[in-house]
């Protein structure tokens, strides 16, 4: 039973929802900061390293969301340089929130490390990329957050043990995650948070929840089950171009998520005394109780 709930941290996963525009990305950071979000999170890829030649040269699978052809050119269009990532980090910190980025390959990991963010994220699709994990383990001293979507229990153990080999596992935050876009509620599987806590809570730093579902109700449930870090895709407008827009939270939803998680933390207590001050008789209620 959890009796000491810690402050929830919420990351706005901006991903490619900025549509390749640095100005839109900054606007998204500003809106996130105004909504009480903890982290503005981006993604970094070296597309020719991350994609196979066949994938790079393939047509985009959904033409209406393409920013270029072939698919590799589309990815290059929405990719920020490391200099631009540095500018985004500086801007986020000027507004009082953290900057972070997911990395998908060795080159990108090395580049993001030069910015020294408080943590770097490993997406589910890359959590068995041990060459990249080695860079994050051995050449970086910040937090390493790893999603466990599309991951077997044996693979989870191998990932944690890989960091334990050099006594680095206490830098890990591991996220319960289902890698669907979007994820129906029957596949969110919130009790995975309980399993991860029971298996790893004494071996890693914290447990998180990376959601790709609609709405914000289940995030509150995830918090009560023990998740302390939350990651949700974020956009200013779900009708914008891009495949991630449709399952992302808009500003009102993201703001309400942060508000509701913190309200839940405040509410998750025992009564300090049998009858609280707010319950003590006053005015008409006192008269009613005496009759």
N, C-alpha and C positions, 0 to 999 in steps of 0.2 A: 504493500500500500504506500502510495506517495503522499507524504504529508508536508513537504517543503517544495512548493512549485517555484521554479526560477523564472526570471523575466524572459518571455518569449522573444526570439529574434526573427524578423521577417525579411526575406530577401525578395526583391522585385526582379525576376528574371526577364531582362529586357531582350535578350537573345538577338534575333534579326528583326524584331518588330520596329526598329528605328528606320528600316528600309534603306540603310546605307547613308543616312543623313546624320552628320555629327550634331547639327543644331536640334534635330528632333530628339536625338539621344540625350542631349543636355536638358531639353524640355521635360523629358520623361524622368530624369534624375530629380529635377526641381519639383515636379508633381509628387513623386515618391517621397521626397523629403518632407514636403508639406503634409503628407498623409501619415506621417509617423512611422515610415518604413525604416528598417535598420540598415539595409544594404541595397545598393544598386548593382546588379550583377550582369555581366556581359559574357560573351564567348569569344575565344580566339582559336583560329585554325590556320595552319599552313595547308592550303587546300590541295596542293600538289603532293604533299606528304600524307595528308589524312585520307584523300581519295585515291583509289586506284586509277590508272590511266583510262580504263574503260568507264568508270564512274564519272570521271572528270569530263569526258567527251560525250557522255550520253545526253540525250535531250532531257529537259526538265519534265518531270512526270505530270506536272499540273501547270499548263501554259499560262493560265490567268494569274498565277502567282510568280511567274518568272521575271527576274530582273536582267536576264541575259541568256544567251544560248551559245554553247551547250551548258550543261548543268554547272560545270566548273566556273564558267564566266558569271553565272548567276551568283555563285558563292563568293567570287572575288568582288562583285559589286557591293555586297553587303558586309564585307570584311573591313574592319578598321585596322590601320597600321598600329604598331606598338607606340608610336609617338601620339597618335590620337587616343589610344587607351590611357596614356599618361595624362593627357589633357582631361579626359573624363574622370580619372581618379582625382586629379587636383580639384576639379569642379565639385565632385561629390563631397569631398572632404571640406571644401569651403562652405557647404550647406549643412555640415554636421552629420553626414552619414558615411558609411563605409562604401568603398568600391571593391568589387571582386570580379573574377572572371573564371569561367570554365576553360580548360585547355583540352585539346583533342589529340595532340601529338607532341613529340619531344621538342621540336623547334618552338612551338607556341608556349610550352611550359617554361623553357629557358627564357623566352622573351618576357613573359608575365612576371617571372621571378625577379627580373631587374627592376620592376616597379615596387616590389616588396609590399604587396597588399597584406591585410591581416589574415586572409585565408585564400586558398585557391581551390576551386571545385573540380572534381573529376566526375564527368557524366557517366551514367550507367553504361553507355555504349563503349566506354574506354576504360572501365575499371579493371579489366584484365590486361591492359597495356602496361606490362611490368617495366618496360624500358622507360616509359614516362613516369610511372610511379617511383622508380628508382631516383629519377631527377628530383621529384618532389620530396622524397624521403631524405636524400643525401645532400642536396644542394640548396635547400630552402628550409627556413626555420619557423615559418608561420603555420597556421592551421591548414589541414588538408581535409576537405569535405568530400565524401564519396557516396554517390547514390548506388543503391543495390537493386535497381530494376534489372530484369533479364539475367538474374544472378542466382546460381544454385547455392545451397547452404555450404557445400564443400568449397565453392569459390569464395564465398564470404570469409570463411575461415582462412583460406590461403591469403587473401588480401590483408586481413588483420595480422596474421602471423608474419607476413612480409615486413610490416612496419615494426612488429615486436622484435624481429631479429636484431635491430639496432636500437631497441628501447625507444621507438618513436611513436608507438601506437596511441599514447596519451595526447597526441596532436590531432587525432582523428575525430571527425564527426561523421557518423554513418547514417544514411537516410533510408527509411522505408520508402519504397517507390514502386509503382507499376508503370512500365514503359508503354503506355498507350496514349493516343492523341486524338480526341480526348478519351478519358477512362470512365466507363459507366460505374455507378456506385457499387455494383456487385463485385467489381474487380479492384476496388480501392484497397480492400483487405487491411483495415486499420489494425487488426490484432497482430500484424507483423511487427508493429512498434513494440508491443509487449514482448514478443519473442526476441527481438533484437536487444531489448533492455535486459532480459533474463540471461541472454547469452554473452553479451559484450559490455554491459554498462560498467563493469569493474576493470575493463581492459582498454576502453577508449575514452575520449573526453565526454562526448554527448551523443544523443540520438536525435535525428531530425526526421522531417517528413517532407518529401517532394511530391506535390500533387499536380495532376493534370486533369482533374475533374472539373465539373461546373459548380459554381456557387462556393460558399465559404463555411457551410454548416459543419462539414466533417473535419475541418481543420481544428475547430474548437474541441471536438471529440479526440482528435489526435493529441492535442495538448494535455487533456486530462489523462491520457494513457501514457504520457511520459516524453513526448517529443518536445524539444526545446528550440530547435531551429526549423523554420518553415521557408519553403521556396515555392513561389507561384509565378507563372508567366504573366507578364504585365504589358499592357498596351494602352494607348490613349484612345483608341477607336478600333473596335473589333471588326469594322467593315474595311479597314485598310488592307492593302495588298500584302500577302504573305501567309504561308500555311499555318503559322503558329497563332495568328491573331484570334481565330475563332474560339479557342479554348483559353484565352488569356483573360485576366481580370482587368477591367477598366478602372479609372481612378477611384470612383465611388466604392467599388467592390474591394479594392486593395486597402483603402482607408478604413472601411468597416471591418475588414479582416484584422488589421492591427488593433483597432479599437476593441473588438470583441475578444481577442486573445488576451489583451491586458485586463479587460473587465473580468474575464474568467479567472485570471491569476488572482485578482483582488478578492474574488468571491470564494476561492477554494481555501477556506479556513474552517476551523472549528469555532464555536462560540467561546468567547473568553470568560463568560460567566453564564449561569443558567438563564437569567433574564437580562437581556441587553438593555441599555439605556433607551433605545428606540422602542422597546416593548413595554417600558414602564408606564403605568397609568398616567394619563394627562387629560384634563378637560372633560369633555363629554364622555370619553371612553371610561374615565375613572368613575364617573357617576353611574354609567351603565353597569360596570362590574360590581358596584356596591349594591345594586338593586336586586 
